[in-house]
Amino acid sequence: MSAETQLKLSNAQIAWRAAQDIEDGAYVNLGIGFPEMVARYQPPGRQAVFHTENGILDFGEAPPEGHEDWDLINAGKRPVTLKHGSSFFHHADSFAMVRGGHLDVAILGAYQVAENGDLANWRVGSRAVPAVGGAMDLVHGAKQVFVITEHVTKDGEPKLVEFCTFPLTGVGCITRVYTSHAVVDIKNGRFVLKEKLPGLPLEALQKMTGAKLHVDGSVADLIVPAV
C-alpha cells in the first residue's frame, strides 16, 4: 500500500464531510450501510428530514441497545426512533415521493462512479445484493445524488473511472463524490476537484483516479475533525 493511500479519511470522517452540505430542512434518503452514518453528523442548527423507502418520514436516531422496537426499522433493517411529527405510509407512496422528485438529496455508496455521472453500486461479478432495488429510483428521483466511498478499492484499483465496468445503477445521475481523499464534483461529463487532503499532492491523487481530474479555480483543503 502506498503512502498516499494510507493517508486517508475514515468512513466516519467521509460521512461527516458529506453531512456538512445538507441544508436545513432538506428531504434526504440515505442508502443502506455506510451512507446511514451521515445522519450522525448534522451540523448544529440544521436538521434534515430523513426518508426511508419502507415508509417512514422524519425518523430519529437509533435507540439505545436493548430498547429497540423491531417494528420500527429503516430500509436497511436497522432500528430507528420516531420524532414528533414522524409519519408512516405505504411502500408505494414512499416510491411515489421518490419518483415524483420530492427528495432534495440521496446519498449512496458506490463500487464505481464514471466521469459522466454513471453509478455502479449493486453488483461486482458474482458479489451482489439480490437486485438493484430502490437505488435505481433514488438516483433519478432525487434532485441531487451524492456518493460517499473510498477513493480506491482494497486492491488499490480506482473507484472513480472513465467508464463503469460493473452493471449500472443509474446513468448520468451523480452530482458530487466524497471520498477518503477528496471531494469531486461531476460537471459537464468531467471530474472537477473541489477539495483534497492537504498532505496529498495533486499528482498522487491523479494516479489514484481512473479518469482525469479537472481543476476549475482553487482547490480547498479537505479538513475534517477526528470524529
VMD Tcl script that draws the C-alpha trace (Angstrom):
set ca {
  {0.00 0.00 0.00}
  {1.39 3.40 -0.97}
  {1.89 6.29 1.43}
  {-0.85 8.17 -0.45}
  {-3.49 5.51 0.12}
  {-2.50 5.21 3.80}
  {-3.13 8.95 4.18}
  {-6.91 8.98 4.13}
  {-10.13 9.79 5.95}
  {-12.05 7.21 7.94}
  {-15.61 6.31 6.94}
  {-16.90 8.45 9.80}
  {-14.93 11.44 8.55}
  {-16.21 10.98 5.00}
  {-19.76 10.84 6.37}
  {-19.12 13.97 8.46}
  {-17.92 15.89 5.41}
  {-20.96 14.91 3.35}
  {-23.30 15.91 6.18}
  {-21.97 19.48 6.11}
  {-23.51 20.03 2.66}
  {-27.07 19.05 3.62}
  {-29.23 22.13 4.01}
  {-31.56 22.68 6.93}
  {-34.97 21.14 6.26}
  {-33.79 19.11 3.25}
  {-35.59 15.87 2.50}
  {-32.88 13.22 2.41}
  {-32.64 9.49 1.72}
  {-29.57 7.65 2.97}
  {-28.52 4.43 1.29}
  {-28.18 1.19 3.25}
  {-24.96 0.71 5.21}
  {-22.17 3.27 5.15}
  {-24.36 6.20 3.97}
  {-26.55 5.83 7.07}
  {-23.64 7.26 9.09}
  {-24.28 10.69 7.58}
  {-27.28 11.18 9.89}
  {-24.97 11.24 12.93}
  {-23.11 14.35 11.83}
  {-25.66 17.03 11.02}
  {-24.24 20.48 11.80}
  {-25.63 22.33 14.84}
  {-28.71 24.33 13.96}
  {-29.55 22.20 10.93}
  {-31.98 19.29 10.79}
  {-32.67 17.21 7.70}
  {-35.91 15.27 7.26}
  {-34.88 11.68 6.62}
  {-36.91 9.41 4.36}
  {-36.71 5.63 4.15}
  {-38.10 3.57 1.28}
  {-40.04 1.22 3.53}
  {-42.32 4.07 4.58}
  {-41.17 6.45 7.35}
  {-40.55 10.18 7.08}
  {-38.60 12.21 9.66}
  {-37.43 9.32 11.82}
  {-34.91 9.83 14.60}
  {-31.63 8.31 15.71}
  {-31.03 4.68 16.62}
  {-32.44 3.66 20.02}
  {-30.15 2.63 22.90}
  {-29.13 -1.01 22.84}
  {-31.81 -3.13 24.47}
  {-34.57 -0.62 23.71}
  {-35.13 -1.45 20.06}
  {-38.64 -1.78 18.66}
  {-38.20 -4.12 15.72}
  {-41.44 -2.90 14.17}
  {-39.63 0.43 13.68}
  {-36.83 -0.13 11.18}
  {-35.33 1.65 8.21}
  {-34.75 0.17 4.75}
  {-31.52 -1.39 5.99}
  {-33.48 -3.24 8.72}
  {-31.81 -1.19 11.45}
  {-33.95 0.06 14.34}
  {-34.86 3.75 14.44}
  {-36.82 6.01 16.74}
  {-39.70 8.34 15.95}
  {-39.70 12.11 16.26}
  {-42.64 14.39 16.94}
  {-44.40 14.61 13.59}
  {-42.95 11.41 12.10}
  {-45.24 9.74 9.61}
  {-45.83 6.28 8.18}
  {-47.04 5.44 4.67}
  {-47.40 2.62 2.20}
  {-44.35 1.37 0.30}
  {-45.95 2.55 -2.95}
  {-46.48 6.04 -1.54}
  {-42.85 6.10 -0.46}
  {-41.69 5.44 -4.02}
  {-44.18 7.98 -5.34}
  {-42.31 10.54 -3.22}
  {-39.02 9.40 -4.74}
  {-40.22 9.24 -8.34}
  {-42.15 12.49 -8.00}
  {-38.98 14.47 -7.30}
  {-39.77 15.26 -3.67}
  {-36.36 14.32 -2.27}
  {-33.68 17.00 -2.20}
  {-30.74 14.65 -1.73}
  {-29.95 10.94 -1.91}
  {-26.62 9.73 -0.54}
  {-25.37 6.32 -1.70}
  {-22.30 4.13 -1.68}
  {-20.52 3.05 -4.85}
  {-18.38 0.41 -6.49}
  {-17.64 2.77 -9.38}
  {-18.53 6.31 -10.44}
  {-17.82 7.39 -14.02}
  {-16.79 10.89 -15.04}
  {-20.14 11.36 -16.83}
  {-22.02 10.66 -13.57}
  {-22.89 6.99 -14.16}
  {-23.13 4.93 -10.96}
  {-22.49 1.22 -10.34}
  {-23.23 0.22 -6.76}
  {-25.04 -3.10 -6.64}
  {-23.05 -5.83 -8.37}
  {-19.38 -6.82 -8.69}
  {-19.03 -10.11 -10.55}
  {-20.85 -12.74 -8.51}
  {-20.98 -10.47 -5.44}
  {-24.26 -8.58 -5.30}
  {-27.34 -7.74 -3.35}
  {-30.40 -9.63 -4.70}
  {-31.20 -6.85 -7.19}
  {-30.58 -3.19 -7.89}
  {-33.68 -2.35 -5.85}
  {-34.81 1.16 -4.98}
  {-31.43 2.72 -5.74}
  {-32.36 2.97 -9.41}
  {-35.37 5.10 -8.42}
  {-33.41 7.23 -5.96}
  {-30.66 8.17 -8.38}
  {-33.12 9.60 -10.88}
  {-35.79 10.88 -8.49}
  {-33.69 12.94 -6.06}
  {-32.70 16.46 -7.05}
  {-29.07 15.80 -6.09}
  {-27.29 12.47 -5.68}
  {-24.11 12.29 -3.61}
  {-21.78 9.32 -3.29}
  {-19.59 8.53 -0.28}
  {-16.84 5.99 -0.87}
  {-13.20 5.03 -0.55}
  {-11.16 6.56 -3.37}
  {-9.75 3.15 -4.34}
  {-10.69 -0.49 -3.76}
  {-8.95 -2.77 -1.28}
  {-6.76 -3.86 -4.20}
  {-5.84 -0.27 -5.00}
  {-7.98 -0.01 -8.13}
  {-9.68 3.36 -8.84}
  {-13.35 3.73 -7.99}
  {-13.60 6.99 -9.91}
  {-13.26 5.88 -13.50}
  {-13.65 6.92 -17.13}
  {-16.36 4.30 -17.76}
  {-18.10 1.94 -15.33}
  {-17.34 -1.72 -15.98}
  {-19.87 -3.08 -13.46}
  {-23.65 -3.19 -14.06}
  {-25.12 0.29 -13.75}
  {-27.49 1.57 -11.11}
  {-28.14 4.80 -12.98}
  {-26.92 6.87 -15.93}
  {-25.57 10.40 -15.60}
  {-27.04 10.76 -12.11}
  {-24.23 11.61 -9.67}
  {-23.53 15.25 -8.83}
  {-20.82 15.03 -6.14}
  {-18.49 12.37 -4.71}
  {-16.98 12.43 -1.21}
  {-14.04 10.06 -0.95}
  {-11.39 9.12 1.57}
  {-9.06 11.57 -0.19}
  {-11.09 14.25 -1.96}
  {-14.37 15.95 -2.79}
  {-15.12 15.80 -6.51}
  {-17.96 17.38 -8.45}
  {-19.26 15.99 -11.74}
  {-19.85 18.79 -14.24}
  {-20.29 18.56 -17.99}
  {-19.02 14.97 -18.10}
  {-15.87 15.73 -16.10}
  {-14.49 15.13 -12.62}
  {-13.85 18.57 -11.12}
  {-11.70 18.54 -7.99}
  {-13.06 20.76 -5.21}
  {-11.13 19.61 -2.12}
  {-8.26 17.24 -1.35}
  {-6.30 16.19 1.70}
  {-3.75 18.91 2.38}
  {-0.81 16.48 2.55}
  {-1.68 14.81 -0.75}
  {-0.09 16.16 -3.96}
  {-2.44 16.54 -6.90}
  {-0.21 14.26 -8.98}
  {-0.56 11.47 -6.41}
  {-4.33 11.88 -6.27}
  {-4.48 11.73 -10.06}
  {-2.62 8.40 -10.04}
  {-5.32 7.02 -7.75}
  {-8.08 8.17 -10.10}
  {-9.16 6.35 -13.24}
  {-10.08 9.48 -15.22}
  {-8.69 12.98 -15.49}
  {-9.25 15.32 -12.55}
  {-10.00 18.84 -13.75}
  {-9.36 21.94 -11.68}
  {-11.63 24.98 -12.12}
  {-10.27 27.66 -9.82}
  {-8.74 26.89 -6.44}
  {-8.79 23.52 -4.67}
  {-9.60 23.76 -0.97}
  {-8.02 21.66 1.76}
  {-10.18 18.74 2.88}
  {-10.06 19.18 6.65}
  {-12.36 17.25 8.98}
  {-12.48 16.65 12.75}
  {-11.38 13.43 14.41}
  {-14.93 12.05 14.67}
}
mol new
graphics top color blue
foreach p $ca { graphics top sphere $p radius 0.5 }
foreach p [lrange $ca 0 end-1] q [lrange $ca 1 end] { graphics top cylinder $p $q radius 0.2 }
display resetview
